[in-house]
Amino acid sequence: PNPNSTQEIVRIEDDRTGLGIETLKRAFLDNLFYIQGKFPAIATLNDYYMALAYTVRDRLFKRWITTAETYGNQKARTVCYLSAEFLMGPHLGNNLINLGIYEQVKQAIEELGLNFEELLEQEEEPGLGNGGLGRLAACYLDSLATLEIPALGYGIRYEFGIFNQRIQDGWQVEITDKWLRYGNPWEVSRPEWAVEVKFGGHTESFTDEHGAYRVRWIPHKVVNGIPYDTPISGYSVNTCNTLRLWSAEAPETFDFDAFNAGDYSRAVQQKMASETISKVLYPNDNLTQGKILRLEQQFFFVSCSLQDMIRILERQGIPLEQFPEKFSIQLNDTHPSITVVELMRLLMDEHGMEWNKAWGITTRSLAYTNHTLLPEALERWPISLFGQLLPRHLEIIFEINRRFLDDVRLKFPDDWERLGRMSLIDESGERYVRMANLACVGSFAINGVAALHTELLKEGVLRDFYEMYPEKFNNKTNGVTPRRFMVLSNFRLANLISRKIGNNWVKHLEELHKLEDFVDDPDFRREFREIKQAIKQDLAVYIKRTTNIDVNPNSIFDIQSKRIHEYKRQHLNALHIVTLYNRIKANPDIDITPRTFLFGGKAAPGYYMAKLIIKLINSIGDVVNRDPDVRGRLKVVFLENYNVKFAQRVYPAADLSEQISTAGKEASGTGNMKFALNGALTIGTLDGANVEIREEVGAENFFLFGLTADEVYAKKVAGYNPMDYYYSNPELKLVIDRIASGFFSHGDANLFKPIVDNLLYGDPYMLLADYQAYVDCQEQVSQAYQDQDRWTRMSILNVARMGKFSSDRSIRDYCEGIWHVQSVPIKLEEYVQENA
Ligand code: 475
């Protein structure tokens, strides 16, 4: 064949883009051969997975490149989402859904005699996040692409993501996450766009050729940031955006001193220290540890990303003055808040801009999202540590602070305490840089992630800033992507819904309300119930295979899956289990609605109480699951290694979603939305987005209990004594006494003493105050479940009324309220569309 003939070129193109079954099969085998270097007789499951991943990736590339080209040509206004975490979950299935080729590819793989589900299962997910905050970033990337918004995600390519969790003897054991072990087919490295990041050293001032005062930073070391790009497809659009993650590498030979002095090992150590920056994700959720390496990580990815934006600006021939028109930067919590200072430094020191102009650009470009009210999550860095790592930045912070405090003085004369609270520097003891204050001063918009959370921010942690800048504050209630958390993870329910109301709901989730028309249709209710039943059956099989525990698929699947944290109160759930168990022990013939209690979630490795809560749950399970008196009516299962991949199995199987945090502590929650979207009913407090979920689904379709945030606060102020509850409630007392006695720990009365003591002497999360309301509410749940018809109606109405909680709605809100960015549709050339 003539390689120059159009026909030949089209055929090659077709192998990379074609969507016919035969083409897909040919492309798959071709990738197996030419990329994995294997043929079927010797290929491993992973080889097949990789061949399939590359086959799908090929089909993304035309879209990816065309998207980049279009944005470049149109100089499109772009959202830059800066986040230390992106908890993406497996890419393969999601891309198949978004490209609309799930069925074809499944058929092609099966015609080759392979098990398609097994190949999907083979993908090791990039666990580059801890929980809510990281997963929210991933949902937002999905929605940005789906809404055809020009956007870049910027973060860190951790070599080791969140640890894998094993349960041994009831305890959590952490295993290193080597997610890159077998290669990552979803990333492309771009070493040609590497940037340099400086650390340490000192500063010098000088007068430039125009006689202006300037500062030069002489760093102690320089680290290279190498970008790795991952395509982010939108659903049923041509848009394919980019997630750009930075990996730290030492420059070839950078420590000339050590090297020339023959101190080879010092040179090597320096190299290793540089590359340590992107080695590992800090495994804390809702907590900051104040480690210097964490600050290095934050500055590293922020500096890389800002330099990258300036490079893009230059390539598009846009003057630096127009930075805020070209880019809208969202700070995902304070983790990237050093952006405020680094952008100032780049504009002034590297591009010769004067202060006022640089400050105008900075404060018109940045917006800050707060994700937590917990004081232990507020980031602050000791001044000395900060100054050693970022001497120039500390100077700039002092200057920002000087000017800022002048503004505060003008607005609130003689209010010394206010000045002390608002200062970017905490001077109440050892001096610290306060990153939330920095983010508030440097951003034009500040948002919370649920209505209640935003209100609590305004009257609590950020009150002073609200009084100073009321116009900056706004709410953006979180959302979740229905593509991953319904279409991909619950295709049975998704198909049923689409048969009834068409498939527009996938992009316009409000359309789910049309399901309300079918709530009185007995056939629909039956089908709806049968689907839930089949999925529960599947999870039961999985539980049997992985834990050897038999669970009854007809029991209530009562699930609490989320990071283990005292404020989330997994131990309140445990107290309820023991309550029911005690009732059975006291009266073995008692009428009890069978329940399966499922828990999933990781504890931060250094969080002793959280790890002990895992042990408590498993210990209760060991007793309850074996006790013949229980007659299988209660089962307790801790599901190992809860991650995105596993979550996708869990949400669809839930009857009951546990959202039981102490009111005022959970900023929003997003698992609550995923459960309800999949037809679980919620038992929950008036916390975070639970409030809005209840508003949407109706109070009669939501199991509410517990103190409100105001009541929690008032009780604290009035002097809360958990002992009052303990002594006045015999059932509660028996529960605590049983745990304390060693009943669930082979007679060891010491094992759970820290939990018992914590509850009896202090109870910071007010479990005892909410205990009775919770147990009573659970009784209502059990009653409701007895009436399957009523339950199914409630469940259907939950699904039908979840439209608000699509991340598409959240992203539209951000686009209109903060980013002021419009969609840029991507057109593909003819032949690709013909194939599609
Ligand atoms: C909230 N993580 C959820 C979710 O908005 C909310 C903090 C410090 C260091 C490391 N990780 C963190 C968080 O604060 C976090 O994940 N917050 C969560 O953000 C999305 O739905 O209520 O707890």
Boltz pocket constraint, residues with backbone or C-beta under 6 A from the ligand:
constraints:
  - pocket:
      binder: B
      contacts: [[A, 130], [A, 131], [A, 132], [A, 133], [A, 134], [A, 136], [A, 282], [A, 284], [A, 285], [A, 286], [A, 287], [A, 288], [A, 370], [A, 371], [A, 372], [A, 377], [A, 449], [A, 478], [A, 665], [A, 666], [A, 667], [A, 668], [A, 669], [A, 670], [A, 688]]
      max_distance: 6.0
